[in-house]
């Protein structure tokens, strides 16, 4: 009877040990799977956030560039004598009613999420400043009674093309950033 009891006791101990080892291995596998799932979900959320921010930045920049190009076309019309400055400003105001431009948001998105596109964005700003300088010189001449702006047209058109190219470079660079996410 004692041998049967010992055998039964050994069987219970071995069975319990095997159950504990099985439970340990199962828990370890579950923890590894959970860790992998959490990391995967985190990466997916980060990817989704970057895609969303990239699309937002592209949309904001595209609206701003379109508005900017519309403005330059209005100024070209002033230089050609087709519009007055007041008419051009009225058109700018009307166009501005339909869009909201948030330059701080554009810069924030670039600096936080897409810093590699900062140089291309800065090129847009430099070209915009150059075109604004020509526009300011023309405006002073216009206010002084020299309404014939044809002498400003070649330089203005050249800078307008440079601005457009800088905008395209930025948007293409941003698209590449988004594609690599």
Secondary structure as UniProt FT lines:
FT   HELIX           2..79
FT   TURN            80..81
FT   HELIX           85..97
FT   HELIX           103..113
FT   HELIX           115..117
FT   HELIX           118..143
FT   TURN            144..145
FT   HELIX           150..179
//
